[in-house]
Every structure is written in structure tokens, then in C-alpha cells.
Amino acid sequence: AVRAVQWNEALVRRGATIVERLGLCRSRWLRELCLPFLFCRGPTMPQYQTWEEFSRAAEKLYLADPMKARVVLKYRHSDGSLCIKVTDDLVCLVYRTDQAQDVKKIEKFHSQLMRLMVAKESRSVAMETD
Amino acid sequence: MVLLESEQFLMELTRLFQKCRLSGSVFITLKKYDGRTKPIPRKGSAEGFEPSDNKCLLRATDRKKISTVVSSKEVNKFQMAYSNLLRANMDGLKKRDNKSKSKKSKAAQ
């Protein structure tokens, strides 16, 4: 039998500590914070191993609701690592890399999203995935 | 959070990257922006606010925060400069040793 609900355990644990510390009403916490995560059927923060999968999923997430989604880039020169995250505050897609060849792909993707955001709705610019 | 003009934002962003070469992270956030300058009121309706469709908000930070708004009019010029900036500054990643090296040296130009 398939479980109808998958608990996001780490979140529930964290939430419980926050509730204790702030003395929040437990039922309100459950309703407002927990419910969206309690009913998700899978991981809410997948890390992608291939660029193609990430860019396809990220583009879909953005197009689902352009006003909600945001793109975050984190670059650490000291570690030689670059991380791109696309999220709408419910789902969070992450791609990390330490390869120079990914910089161009990530930068291009970033620019394409920027163009999508400033384009007027009537004529939407088509995204090239690869 | 300092709101800058696009050109100044690019200059400050270069400075951020240079400051963080030895340690620290540079975060860049990109989000679609509808031009609102007042927060959405909880009760009642938003007063006569016309959402504009053609802008995006760019933020960058490494503890010090800067931001800029890019609209469709400036996006072409801005994007070229911005792409070059990113590629020039995010150069600390590992390069592959095999034949794709020649492809990368073409891209670097």
C-alpha cells in the first residue's frame, strides 16, 4: 500500500524546536507551516546530477508561476564551486558544480531566464534547453 | 539594500567578486519584478496598482547588498555586459584536461 503522506522529517523536527522556542501555538504551526510539506510525495530539494535534467525542471518550475520563482547563484572562488538554485518556496531545485565547462551553461541559462522575465506576455521568448 | 543603476550595479558586482577571491561567497538572485514599491496590504485591496510586466530584479550580496532593476529596454545592453562579467569572474573552477579544453579556450574569447 502506498503511504498517502510522506513526512519531511527534518522539517518536522526543526519545526518542533522553533515552536518550543517561540512558544507558538502548536496547531497553528501545523496548519500554516507543516501542511504544505506534509503532503508532498517526494523530496522538496532535489539536487541534480546532470545539467540537462536540471535546466528542464528549472524552466518548467519558472514557467509554472513566473512571479513566484527566483534564481539564486552562489559562487565561491576559494572552493572553486558554483551552485544554481531555482525555487518557488515550495520546491527547490539545485545544481552544484566545480567544473569550468558548466559556468558557460549556467550563465547562459541565467541570461535566458532574465530575458523571459522582461519579455511581455504576448510574445514569450522560447527557451533553448541546450 | 542599495538600489543602483544598471551600470553602477555591474561595477559594484565586479568589486564584490574581486573582494571574495580569497574567501567568502557571492550570491546573485534574479527574480521577476512587477514594479511595486509598496508592500501588499493584508486587508483591503491594493490601491490602484498597475503591475508592469517587463522588469526583473537582480540582487547581489556578499554581506554588502546591492540591487538593480532591469527592464526590457536595457536588457540587451545589460545582458552582454553582465554575461561577460560573470564569465570573467567565475574562473576558479576546475578545467577538464581532455579535448574539450580547446572548446573552452574558444569560449573564453
gemmi code that builds the backbone of each chain (N, CA, C; Angstrom):
import gemmi

chains = {
    "A": [
        ("ALA", (0.845, -1.197, 0.000), (0.000, 0.000, 0.000), (0.875, 1.241, 0.000)),
        ("VAL", (0.468, 2.236, -0.762), (1.262, 3.465, -0.848), (0.873, 4.403, 0.279)),
        ("ARG", (1.872, 4.968, 0.960), (1.562, 5.912, 2.032), (1.038, 7.202, 1.431)),
        ("ALA", (-0.047, 7.681, 1.970), (-0.618, 8.897, 1.399), (0.230, 10.115, 1.755)),
        ("VAL", (0.894, 10.043, 2.868), (1.651, 11.208, 3.313), (3.094, 10.823, 3.568)),
        ("GLN", (4.027, 11.611, 3.046), (5.425, 11.366, 3.388), (5.885, 12.505, 4.274)),
        ("TRP", (6.249, 12.204, 5.482), (6.673, 13.266, 6.373), (8.046, 13.764, 5.988)),
        ("ASN", (8.197, 15.041, 5.931), (9.512, 15.606, 5.725), (10.124, 15.724, 7.114)),
        ("GLU", (10.835, 14.655, 7.520), (11.210, 14.506, 8.927), (12.059, 15.630, 9.476)),
        ("ALA", (13.048, 16.006, 8.687), (13.946, 17.033, 9.192), (13.163, 18.299, 9.491)),
        ("LEU", (12.209, 18.601, 8.613), (11.442, 19.821, 8.778), (10.573, 19.762, 10.023)),
        ("VAL", (9.980, 18.576, 10.258), (9.101, 18.441, 11.419), (9.910, 18.613, 12.698)),
        ("ARG", (11.101, 18.032, 12.696), (11.950, 18.155, 13.894), (12.314, 19.595, 14.137)),
        ("ARG", (12.713, 20.256, 13.041), (13.115, 21.653, 13.165), (11.948, 22.502, 13.620)),
        ("GLY", (10.788, 22.217, 13.019), (9.603, 22.991, 13.370), (9.270, 22.852, 14.836)),
        ("ALA", (9.435, 21.626, 15.356), (9.097, 21.409, 16.762), (9.985, 22.257, 17.667)),
        ("THR", (11.260, 22.377, 17.324), (12.144, 23.198, 18.167), (11.746, 24.655, 18.104)),
        ("ILE", (11.408, 25.107, 16.893), (11.028, 26.513, 16.740), (9.781, 26.810, 17.554)),
        ("VAL", (8.824, 25.896, 17.461), (7.565, 26.083, 18.201), (7.840, 26.210, 19.693)),
        ("GLU", (8.726, 25.316, 20.179), (9.037, 25.371, 21.617), (9.664, 26.679, 21.982)),
        ("ARG", (10.650, 27.074, 21.161), (11.398, 28.285, 21.500), (10.517, 29.512, 21.477)),
        ("LEU", (9.639, 29.601, 20.471), (8.848, 30.816, 20.360), (7.551, 30.719, 21.133)),
        ("GLY", (7.262, 29.558, 21.661), (6.000, 29.408, 22.385), (4.808, 29.582, 21.466)),
        ("LEU", (4.953, 29.197, 20.182), (3.840, 29.360, 19.243), (2.763, 28.337, 19.509)),
        ("CYS", (1.595, 28.649, 19.053), (0.502, 27.704, 19.181), (0.778, 26.531, 18.257)),
        ("ARG", (0.790, 25.346, 18.785), (1.185, 24.160, 18.020), (0.266, 23.889, 16.838)),
        ("SER", (-1.017, 24.059, 17.044), (-1.933, 23.728, 15.954), (-1.782, 24.711, 14.808)),
        ("ARG", (-1.498, 25.955, 15.133), (-1.337, 26.942, 14.064), (-0.089, 26.627, 13.254)),
        ("TRP", (0.958, 26.218, 13.955), (2.188, 25.849, 13.269), (1.941, 24.697, 12.310)),
        ("LEU", (1.174, 23.753, 12.802), (0.878, 22.582, 11.994), (0.140, 22.975, 10.734)),
        ("ARG", (-0.872, 23.826, 10.904), (-1.682, 24.228, 9.769), (-0.894, 25.057, 8.779)),
        ("GLU", (-0.227, 26.044, 9.271), (0.334, 27.014, 8.334), (1.690, 26.624, 7.799)),
        ("LEU", (2.525, 25.993, 8.599), (3.867, 25.697, 8.111), (4.022, 24.274, 7.611)),
        ("CYS", (3.443, 23.357, 8.363), (3.734, 21.950, 8.100), (2.968, 21.378, 6.924)),
        ("LEU", (1.692, 21.773, 6.825), (0.840, 21.102, 5.842), (1.404, 21.055, 4.431)),
        ("PRO", (1.888, 22.164, 3.899), (2.397, 22.076, 2.524), (3.460, 21.000, 2.401)),
        ("PHE", (4.298, 20.823, 3.407), (5.366, 19.849, 3.302), (4.920, 18.454, 3.647)),
        ("LEU", (3.927, 18.338, 4.528), (3.483, 17.016, 4.923), (2.898, 16.245, 3.756)),
        ("PHE", (2.243, 16.980, 2.859), (1.560, 16.272, 1.796), (2.369, 16.143, 0.521)),
        ("CYS", (3.611, 16.521, 0.554), (4.394, 16.341, -0.650), (4.835, 14.895, -0.743)),
        ("ARG", (4.886, 14.374, -1.934), (5.149, 12.952, -2.082), (6.617, 12.625, -2.261)),
        ("GLY", (7.433, 13.610, -2.315), (8.825, 13.270, -2.570), (9.724, 14.344, -2.012)),
        ("PRO", (11.000, 14.304, -2.334), (11.930, 15.305, -1.805), (11.565, 16.671, -2.339)),
        ("THR", (11.664, 17.706, -1.504), (11.387, 19.057, -1.965), (12.653, 19.778, -2.349)),
        ("MET", (13.789, 19.114, -2.182), (15.002, 19.812, -2.583), (15.915, 18.880, -3.352)),
        ("PRO", (15.518, 18.459, -4.547), (16.373, 17.541, -5.294), (17.622, 18.237, -5.805)),
        ("GLN", (18.742, 17.527, -5.718), (19.983, 18.012, -6.301), (20.217, 17.243, -7.570)),
        ("TYR", (20.422, 17.960, -8.665), (20.516, 17.286, -9.950), (21.956, 16.940, -10.293)),
        ("GLN", (22.128, 15.772, -10.883), (23.470, 15.339, -11.259), (23.818, 15.757, -12.678)),
        ("THR", (22.801, 15.916, -13.525), (23.114, 16.344, -14.885), (22.474, 17.693, -15.164)),
        ("TRP", (23.202, 18.482, -15.956), (22.739, 19.821, -16.270), (21.426, 19.790, -17.035)),
        ("GLU", (21.288, 18.829, -17.968), (20.100, 18.792, -18.818), (18.829, 18.599, -17.992)),
        ("GLU", (18.893, 17.665, -17.047), (17.712, 17.432, -16.214), (17.376, 18.663, -15.397)),
        ("PHE", (18.429, 19.266, -14.838), (18.187, 20.447, -14.019), (17.554, 21.555, -14.849)),
        ("SER", (18.126, 21.851, -16.019), (17.635, 23.016, -16.757), (16.202, 22.799, -17.225)),
        ("ARG", (15.860, 21.538, -17.556), (14.489, 21.286, -17.975), (13.526, 21.490, -16.816)),
        ("ALA", (13.875, 20.919, -15.653), (12.999, 21.041, -14.491), (12.886, 22.497, -14.037)),
        ("ALA", (14.010, 23.207, -14.102), (14.011, 24.588, -13.630), (13.168, 25.471, -14.534)),
        ("GLU", (13.275, 25.234, -15.841), (12.475, 26.030, -16.772), (10.994, 25.789, -16.530)),
        ("LYS", (10.637, 24.510, -16.297), (9.229, 24.193, -16.032), (8.749, 24.880, -14.775)),
        ("LEU", (9.587, 24.865, -13.754), (9.193, 25.475, -12.483), (8.960, 26.967, -12.651)),
        ("TYR", (9.837, 27.613, -13.417), (9.668, 29.035, -13.625), (8.391, 29.323, -14.401)),
        ("LEU", (8.160, 28.564, -15.496), (7.004, 28.841, -16.340), (5.689, 28.566, -15.618)),
        ("ALA", (5.732, 27.667, -14.620), (4.502, 27.378, -13.887), (3.987, 28.613, -13.179)),
        ("ASP", (4.885, 29.403, -12.613), (4.457, 30.657, -11.999), (5.617, 31.638, -11.986)),
        ("PRO", (5.746, 32.452, -13.028), (6.916, 33.324, -13.149), (7.095, 34.291, -11.998)),
        ("MET", (5.996, 34.699, -11.372), (6.180, 35.693, -10.305), (6.701, 35.057, -9.039)),
        ("LYS", (6.490, 33.778, -8.863), (6.911, 33.164, -7.604), (8.346, 32.659, -7.644)),
        ("ALA", (8.804, 32.281, -8.824), (10.099, 31.619, -8.873), (11.239, 32.621, -8.812)),
        ("ARG", (12.341, 32.209, -8.183), (13.542, 33.036, -8.214), (14.740, 32.132, -8.450)),
        ("VAL", (15.808, 32.763, -8.980), (17.025, 32.030, -9.318), (18.142, 32.571, -8.459)),
        ("VAL", (18.881, 31.690, -7.813), (19.978, 32.134, -6.961), (21.276, 31.482, -7.422)),
        ("LEU", (22.305, 32.295, -7.556), (23.623, 31.773, -7.909), (24.532, 31.973, -6.717)),
        ("LYS", (25.327, 30.956, -6.395), (26.289, 31.140, -5.309), (27.658, 30.739, -5.804)),
        ("TYR", (28.560, 31.664, -5.797), (29.895, 31.383, -6.317), (30.928, 31.529, -5.208)),
        ("ARG", (31.769, 30.495, -5.061), (32.843, 30.577, -4.076), (34.169, 30.371, -4.789)),
        ("HIS", (34.941, 31.409, -4.898), (36.206, 31.283, -5.606), (37.179, 30.445, -4.799)),
        ("SER", (37.138, 30.574, -3.485), (38.078, 29.861, -2.626), (37.884, 28.354, -2.729)),
        ("ASP", (36.626, 27.920, -2.921), (36.360, 26.483, -3.057), (36.321, 26.052, -4.510)),
        ("GLY", (36.266, 27.012, -5.396), (36.079, 26.687, -6.803), (34.741, 26.017, -7.060)),
        ("SER", (33.677, 26.529, -6.455), (32.374, 25.886, -6.641), (31.322, 26.902, -7.032)),
        ("LEU", (30.381, 26.422, -7.855), (29.271, 27.257, -8.302), (28.000, 26.464, -8.105)),
        ("CYS", (26.970, 27.147, -7.560), (25.730, 26.447, -7.289), (24.597, 27.300, -7.834)),
        ("ILE", (23.661, 26.681, -8.584), (22.499, 27.430, -9.048), (21.255, 26.785, -8.478)),
        ("LYS", (20.364, 27.617, -7.968), (19.147, 27.110, -7.337), (17.952, 27.833, -7.940)),
        ("VAL", (16.904, 27.085, -8.280), (15.664, 27.698, -8.738), (14.571, 27.215, -7.801)),
        ("THR", (13.826, 28.148, -7.226), (12.835, 27.747, -6.233), (11.615, 28.636, -6.298)),
        ("ASP", (10.476, 28.064, -5.890), (9.282, 28.886, -5.740), (8.811, 28.824, -4.298)),
        ("ASP", (9.751, 28.556, -3.409), (9.495, 28.476, -1.976), (8.737, 27.239, -1.550)),
        ("LEU", (8.371, 26.382, -2.484), (7.813, 25.085, -2.104), (8.757, 23.995, -2.583)),
        ("VAL", (9.152, 24.141, -3.827), (10.082, 23.190, -4.423), (11.390, 23.923, -4.670)),
        ("CYS", (12.499, 23.199, -4.479), (13.794, 23.855, -4.599), (14.704, 22.957, -5.416)),
        ("LEU", (15.113, 23.423, -6.599), (15.957, 22.607, -7.474), (17.375, 23.150, -7.428)),
        ("VAL", (18.319, 22.253, -7.234), (19.698, 22.701, -7.045), (20.635, 21.965, -7.989)),
        ("TYR", (21.596, 22.683, -8.547), (22.659, 22.047, -9.326), (23.986, 22.626, -8.879)),
        ("ARG", (24.877, 21.756, -8.418), (26.186, 22.228, -7.968), (27.263, 21.762, -8.918)),
        ("THR", (28.314, 22.522, -9.041), (29.389, 22.081, -9.911), (30.712, 22.681, -9.490)),
        ("ASP", (31.800, 21.999, -9.900), (33.104, 22.600, -9.723), (33.848, 22.574, -11.051)),
        ("GLN", (33.103, 22.379, -12.142), (33.699, 22.277, -13.475), (33.561, 23.573, -14.243)),
        ("ALA", (34.660, 24.007, -14.826), (34.643, 25.269, -15.561), (33.691, 25.226, -16.746)),
        ("GLN", (33.521, 24.039, -17.348), (32.652, 23.962, -18.526), (31.187, 24.245, -18.201)),
        ("ASP", (30.816, 24.149, -16.918), (29.428, 24.424, -16.541), (29.150, 25.906, -16.382)),
        ("VAL", (30.209, 26.692, -16.229), (29.998, 28.123, -15.995), (29.253, 28.742, -17.163)),
        ("LYS", (29.679, 28.372, -18.386), (29.035, 28.969, -19.553), (27.568, 28.565, -19.624)),
        ("LYS", (27.284, 27.277, -19.327), (25.898, 26.798, -19.400), (25.036, 27.522, -18.379)),
        ("ILE", (25.576, 27.645, -17.172), (24.797, 28.265, -16.103), (24.555, 29.729, -16.403)),
        ("GLU", (25.596, 30.395, -16.907), (25.456, 31.818, -17.215), (24.466, 32.028, -18.352)),
        ("LYS", (24.498, 31.141, -19.331), (23.554, 31.254, -20.446), (22.120, 31.053, -19.967)),
        ("PHE", (21.937, 30.065, -19.122), (20.617, 29.770, -18.581), (20.088, 30.955, -17.796)),
        ("HIS", (20.965, 31.528, -16.989), (20.632, 32.699, -16.184), (20.165, 33.839, -17.084)),
        ("SER", (20.909, 34.064, -18.156), (20.543, 35.137, -19.075), (19.235, 34.857, -19.793)),
        ("GLN", (19.023, 33.583, -20.144), (17.768, 33.248, -20.814), (16.568, 33.501, -19.901)),
        ("LEU", (16.732, 33.161, -18.644), (15.649, 33.415, -17.688), (15.406, 34.913, -17.544)),
        ("MET", (16.480, 35.680, -17.552), (16.341, 37.129, -17.443), (15.524, 37.656, -18.616)),
        ("ARG", (15.820, 37.130, -19.804), (15.067, 37.564, -20.987), (13.606, 37.173, -20.890)),
        ("LEU", (13.342, 35.989, -20.380), (11.955, 35.561, -20.201), (11.222, 36.493, -19.252)),
        ("MET", (11.931, 36.915, -18.221), (11.277, 37.754, -17.212), (10.930, 39.129, -17.744)),
        ("VAL", (11.790, 39.669, -18.631), (11.484, 41.023, -19.097), (10.639, 41.031, -20.354)),
        ("ALA", (10.417, 39.845, -20.948), (9.602, 39.827, -22.158), (8.148, 40.026, -21.790)),
        ("LYS", (7.414, 40.739, -22.631), (5.991, 40.930, -22.368), (5.282, 39.622, -22.620)),
        ("GLU", (4.165, 39.405, -21.942), (3.471, 38.123, -22.024), (3.026, 37.766, -23.418)),
        ("SER", (2.665, 38.774, -24.215), (2.093, 38.471, -25.520), (3.090, 37.783, -26.437)),
        ("ARG", (4.376, 38.219, -26.345), (5.326, 37.443, -27.124), (6.355, 36.868, -26.166)),
        ("SER", (6.275, 35.570, -25.912), (7.220, 34.975, -24.980), (8.392, 34.405, -25.751)),
        ("VAL", (9.570, 34.631, -25.188), (10.776, 34.151, -25.860), (10.947, 32.675, -25.580)),
        ("ALA", (11.223, 31.910, -26.598), (11.364, 30.469, -26.394), (12.715, 30.172, -25.745)),
        ("MET", (12.697, 29.277, -24.773), (13.942, 28.909, -24.104), (14.615, 27.815, -24.910)),
        ("GLU", (15.928, 27.932, -25.017), (16.623, 26.814, -25.655), (17.190, 25.958, -24.531)),
        ("THR", (16.724, 24.740, -24.426), (17.336, 23.849, -23.451), (18.424, 23.078, -24.192)),
        ("ASP", (19.655, 23.502, -24.009), (20.831, 23.013, -24.725), (20.850, 23.576, -26.138)),
    ],
    "B": [
        ("MET", (19.851, 47.638, 1.718), (19.932, 47.192, 0.320), (20.027, 48.423, -0.570)),
        ("VAL", (21.088, 48.511, -1.300), (21.296, 49.705, -2.121), (20.768, 49.446, -3.526)),
        ("LEU", (19.871, 50.293, -3.996), (19.350, 50.146, -5.358), (20.163, 51.025, -6.287)),
        ("LEU", (20.763, 50.402, -7.300), (21.665, 51.142, -8.178), (21.173, 51.134, -9.612)),
        ("GLU", (21.766, 52.019, -10.416), (21.544, 51.958, -11.853), (22.329, 50.772, -12.411)),
        ("SER", (21.894, 50.268, -13.584), (22.498, 49.040, -14.109), (24.009, 49.108, -14.212)),
        ("GLU", (24.527, 50.218, -14.743), (25.985, 50.275, -14.939), (26.726, 50.258, -13.618)),
        ("GLN", (26.179, 51.008, -12.674), (26.838, 51.048, -11.383), (26.751, 49.688, -10.693)),
        ("PHE", (25.619, 49.016, -10.904), (25.454, 47.684, -10.329), (26.546, 46.755, -10.849)),
        ("LEU", (26.803, 46.836, -12.164), (27.822, 45.965, -12.740), (29.198, 46.264, -12.158)),
        ("MET", (29.487, 47.540, -11.956), (30.786, 47.900, -11.373), (30.914, 47.370, -9.959)),
        ("GLU", (29.854, 47.552, -9.185), (29.879, 47.075, -7.798), (29.959, 45.561, -7.747)),
        ("LEU", (29.305, 44.908, -8.692), (29.337, 43.444, -8.721), (30.749, 42.947, -8.999)),
        ("THR", (31.446, 43.630, -9.917), (32.841, 43.271, -10.176), (33.651, 43.403, -8.899)),
        ("ARG", (33.397, 44.491, -8.176), (34.125, 44.704, -6.942), (33.833, 43.589, -5.939)),
        ("LEU", (32.583, 43.168, -5.855), (32.208, 42.084, -4.942), (32.982, 40.815, -5.279)),
        ("PHE", (33.017, 40.486, -6.567), (33.734, 39.281, -6.977), (35.204, 39.360, -6.606)),
        ("GLN", (35.782, 40.536, -6.832), (37.216, 40.662, -6.539), (37.485, 40.571, -5.049)),
        ("LYS", (36.553, 41.133, -4.272), (36.743, 41.079, -2.820), (36.709, 39.639, -2.309)),
        ("CYS", (35.917, 38.787, -2.983), (35.700, 37.443, -2.463), (36.621, 36.400, -3.052)),
        ("ARG", (37.683, 36.823, -3.710), (38.500, 35.816, -4.362), (39.183, 34.893, -3.365)),
        ("LEU", (39.596, 35.440, -2.218), (40.332, 34.579, -1.294), (39.410, 33.787, -0.378)),
        ("SER", (38.338, 34.415, 0.031), (37.396, 33.666, 0.873), (36.033, 34.324, 0.770)),
        ("GLY", (34.999, 33.571, 1.038), (33.655, 34.136, 1.023), (32.885, 33.737, -0.214)),
        ("SER", (31.572, 34.009, -0.213), (30.722, 33.657, -1.350), (30.044, 34.881, -1.903)),
        ("VAL", (29.786, 34.841, -3.195), (28.979, 35.875, -3.830), (27.633, 35.251, -4.175)),
        ("PHE", (26.550, 35.853, -3.704), (25.212, 35.362, -4.021), (24.580, 36.316, -5.014)),
        ("ILE", (23.982, 35.774, -6.072), (23.249, 36.608, -7.023), (21.838, 36.057, -7.123)),
        ("THR", (20.851, 36.925, -6.957), (19.452, 36.491, -7.046), (18.777, 37.217, -8.183)),
        ("LEU", (17.971, 36.458, -8.938), (17.260, 37.032, -10.081), (15.790, 36.704, -9.932)),
        ("LYS", (14.940, 37.725, -10.087), (13.527, 37.493, -9.846), (12.719, 38.403, -10.757)),
        ("LYS", (11.575, 37.913, -11.193), (10.711, 38.767, -11.997), (10.093, 39.831, -11.098)),
        ("TYR", (9.969, 41.038, -11.629), (9.549, 42.166, -10.796), (8.388, 42.881, -11.457)),
        ("ASP", (7.334, 43.169, -10.675), (6.201, 43.847, -11.295), (6.150, 45.312, -10.933)),
        ("GLY", (7.198, 45.853, -10.416), (7.273, 47.289, -10.227), (6.640, 47.828, -8.970)),
        ("ARG", (6.262, 46.959, -8.027), (5.598, 47.522, -6.857), (6.621, 48.130, -5.906)),
        ("THR", (6.242, 49.255, -5.330), (7.137, 49.891, -4.369), (6.543, 49.874, -2.978)),
        ("LYS", (5.303, 49.460, -2.846), (4.697, 49.369, -1.520), (4.355, 47.918, -1.238)),
        ("PRO", (4.423, 47.495, 0.026), (4.068, 46.102, 0.324), (2.581, 45.850, 0.108)),
        ("ILE", (2.238, 44.583, -0.139), (0.835, 44.231, -0.377), (0.093, 44.307, 0.944)),
        ("PRO", (-0.992, 45.097, 1.038), (-1.700, 45.207, 2.310), (-2.428, 43.911, 2.638)),
        ("ARG", (-2.477, 43.579, 3.953), (-3.121, 42.323, 4.329), (-4.615, 42.373, 4.151)),
        ("LYS", (-5.229, 43.501, 4.624), (-6.667, 43.587, 4.369), (-6.911, 44.672, 3.335)),
        ("GLY", (-8.042, 44.631, 2.780), (-8.384, 45.627, 1.759), (-7.659, 45.312, 0.475)),
        ("SER", (-7.979, 46.057, -0.548), (-7.342, 45.747, -1.829), (-6.155, 46.660, -2.047)),
        ("ALA", (-5.256, 46.213, -2.869), (-4.114, 47.059, -3.228), (-4.635, 48.275, -3.973)),
        ("GLU", (-4.084, 49.452, -3.645), (-4.673, 50.653, -4.227), (-4.136, 50.915, -5.606)),
        ("GLY", (-5.040, 50.909, -6.536), (-4.772, 51.313, -7.917), (-3.363, 51.008, -8.396)),
        ("PHE", (-2.886, 49.795, -8.195), (-1.520, 49.488, -8.574), (-1.518, 48.700, -9.869)),
        ("GLU", (-0.784, 49.207, -10.839), (-0.749, 48.516, -12.126), (0.517, 47.701, -12.248)),
        ("PRO", (0.419, 46.397, -12.225), (1.642, 45.606, -12.315), (2.263, 45.727, -13.705)),
        ("SER", (3.526, 46.025, -13.767), (4.166, 46.066, -15.080), (4.833, 44.730, -15.326)),
        ("ASP", (4.930, 44.383, -16.595), (5.294, 43.012, -16.910), (6.741, 42.825, -17.335)),
        ("ASN", (7.421, 43.927, -17.553), (8.659, 43.777, -18.305), (9.906, 44.107, -17.499)),
        ("LYS", (9.889, 43.808, -16.194), (11.086, 44.134, -15.431), (11.542, 42.932, -14.630)),
        ("CYS", (12.838, 42.933, -14.317), (13.306, 41.914, -13.399), (14.252, 42.565, -12.404)),
        ("LEU", (14.358, 41.930, -11.269), (15.140, 42.462, -10.168), (16.367, 41.593, -9.991)),
        ("LEU", (17.535, 42.239, -9.908), (18.768, 41.493, -9.705), (19.365, 41.957, -8.389)),
        ("ARG", (19.706, 40.978, -7.543), (20.351, 41.368, -6.291), (21.677, 40.644, -6.206)),
        ("ALA", (22.643, 41.265, -5.557), (23.902, 40.573, -5.333), (24.355, 40.906, -3.932)),
        ("THR", (24.998, 39.961, -3.294), (25.483, 40.244, -1.959), (26.648, 39.373, -1.578)),
        ("ASP", (27.547, 39.985, -0.819), (28.433, 39.176, -0.042), (28.410, 39.977, 1.250)),
        ("ARG", (27.517, 39.800, 2.125), (27.278, 40.679, 3.280), (26.848, 42.076, 2.856)),
        ("LYS", (27.595, 42.719, 1.958), (27.140, 44.017, 1.472), (26.122, 43.758, 0.351)),
        ("LYS", (24.964, 44.442, 0.420), (23.905, 44.116, -0.540), (23.748, 45.209, -1.579)),
        ("ILE", (23.633, 44.793, -2.829), (23.334, 45.757, -3.892), (22.227, 45.174, -4.755)),
        ("SER", (21.520, 46.048, -5.462), (20.451, 45.540, -6.316), (20.231, 46.482, -7.477)),
        ("THR", (19.558, 45.959, -8.496), (19.197, 46.807, -9.616), (17.954, 46.248, -10.286)),
        ("VAL", (17.234, 47.125, -10.976), (16.061, 46.691, -11.721), (16.394, 46.797, -13.198)),
        ("VAL", (16.155, 45.727, -13.933), (16.420, 45.737, -15.371), (15.094, 45.646, -16.099)),
        ("SER", (14.884, 46.533, -17.063), (13.639, 46.461, -17.820), (13.959, 46.046, -19.253)),
        ("SER", (12.915, 45.803, -20.024), (13.142, 45.267, -21.363), (13.926, 46.231, -22.235)),
        ("LYS", (13.884, 47.524, -21.928), (14.613, 48.468, -22.775), (16.122, 48.291, -22.624)),
        ("GLU", (16.563, 48.005, -21.388), (18.011, 47.953, -21.192), (18.555, 46.545, -21.242)),
        ("VAL", (17.668, 45.572, -21.398), (18.129, 44.204, -21.183), (19.230, 43.792, -22.161)),
        ("ASN", (19.139, 44.264, -23.409), (20.158, 43.841, -24.380), (21.548, 44.262, -23.979)),
        ("LYS", (21.673, 45.567, -23.733), (22.996, 46.085, -23.385), (23.470, 45.489, -22.074)),
        ("PHE", (22.563, 45.462, -21.114), (22.922, 44.968, -19.793), (23.368, 43.523, -19.855)),
        ("GLN", (22.620, 42.727, -20.605), (22.890, 41.300, -20.606), (24.255, 40.959, -21.163)),
        ("MET", (24.676, 41.684, -22.191), (26.008, 41.413, -22.751), (27.081, 41.695, -21.725)),
        ("ALA", (26.965, 42.866, -21.109), (27.965, 43.241, -20.114), (27.933, 42.269, -18.937)),
        ("TYR", (26.728, 41.886, -18.535), (26.568, 41.000, -17.393), (27.154, 39.619, -17.678)),
        ("SER", (26.875, 39.077, -18.879), (27.429, 37.768, -19.231), (28.949, 37.790, -19.204)),
        ("ASN", (29.524, 38.845, -19.805), (30.984, 38.923, -19.815), (31.532, 39.002, -18.403)),
        ("LEU", (30.846, 39.762, -17.583), (31.277, 39.905, -16.202), (31.291, 38.559, -15.487)),
        ("LEU", (30.198, 37.802, -15.632), (30.115, 36.504, -14.954), (31.215, 35.578, -15.436)),
        ("ARG", (31.354, 35.506, -16.760), (32.345, 34.573, -17.295), (33.757, 34.955, -16.888)),
        ("ALA", (34.027, 36.240, -16.844), (35.376, 36.664, -16.486), (35.663, 36.409, -15.018)),
        ("ASN", (34.662, 36.567, -14.166), (34.917, 36.461, -12.742), (34.756, 35.075, -12.177)),
        ("MET", (33.929, 34.230, -12.817), (33.752, 32.886, -12.269), (34.739, 31.966, -12.954)),
        ("ASP", (36.010, 32.220, -12.700), (37.014, 31.469, -13.441), (37.810, 30.528, -12.550)),
        ("GLY", (37.345, 30.306, -11.331), (38.139, 29.492, -10.419), (37.794, 28.028, -10.422)),
        ("LEU", (36.963, 27.607, -11.381), (36.522, 26.210, -11.354), (37.498, 25.301, -12.082)),
        ("LYS", (37.343, 23.986, -11.848), (38.302, 23.033, -12.420), (38.099, 22.928, -13.916)),
        ("LYS", (39.230, 22.911, -14.639), (39.138, 22.720, -16.078), (39.385, 21.251, -16.390)),
        ("ARG", (38.719, 20.772, -17.441), (38.939, 19.369, -17.831), (40.166, 19.257, -18.704)),
        ("ASP", (40.922, 18.136, -18.565), (42.202, 18.052, -19.266), (42.133, 17.529, -20.662)),
        ("ASN", (40.971, 16.967, -21.070), (40.984, 16.310, -22.383), (40.574, 17.255, -23.501)),
        ("LYS", (40.131, 16.721, -24.615), (39.986, 17.539, -25.827), (39.009, 18.696, -25.670)),
        ("SER", (38.102, 18.647, -24.680), (37.165, 19.758, -24.546), (37.878, 21.029, -24.122)),
        ("LYS", (39.177, 20.931, -23.861), (39.935, 22.120, -23.473), (39.933, 23.128, -24.620)),
        ("SER", (40.047, 22.632, -25.859), (40.100, 23.571, -26.980), (38.774, 24.289, -27.150)),
        ("LYS", (37.666, 23.573, -26.846), (36.349, 24.220, -26.938), (36.259, 25.354, -25.947)),
        ("LYS", (36.832, 25.117, -24.760), (36.719, 26.128, -23.697), (37.549, 27.349, -24.010)),
        ("SER", (38.718, 27.156, -24.618), (39.543, 28.339, -24.877), (38.896, 29.193, -25.951)),
        ("LYS", (38.102, 28.560, -26.837), (37.332, 29.349, -27.799), (36.264, 30.152, -27.083)),
        ("ALA", (35.620, 29.488, -26.104), (34.525, 30.151, -25.385), (35.043, 31.320, -24.554)),
        ("ALA", (36.258, 31.178, -24.057), (36.809, 32.231, -23.204), (37.040, 33.505, -23.999)),
        ("GLN", (37.200, 33.384, -25.302), (37.351, 34.579, -26.135), (35.966, 35.024, -26.571)),
    ],
}
model = gemmi.Model(1)
for chain_id, residues in chains.items():
    chain = gemmi.Chain(chain_id)
    for i, (resn, *xyz) in enumerate(residues, 1):
        res = gemmi.Residue()
        res.name, res.seqid = resn, gemmi.SeqId(i, " ")
        for name, pos in zip(("N", "CA", "C"), xyz):
            atom = gemmi.Atom()
            atom.name, atom.element = name, gemmi.Element(name[0])
            atom.pos, atom.b_iso = gemmi.Position(*pos), 0.0
            res.add_atom(atom)
        chain.add_residue(res)
    model.add_chain(chain)
structure = gemmi.Structure()
structure.add_model(model)
structure.setup_entities()
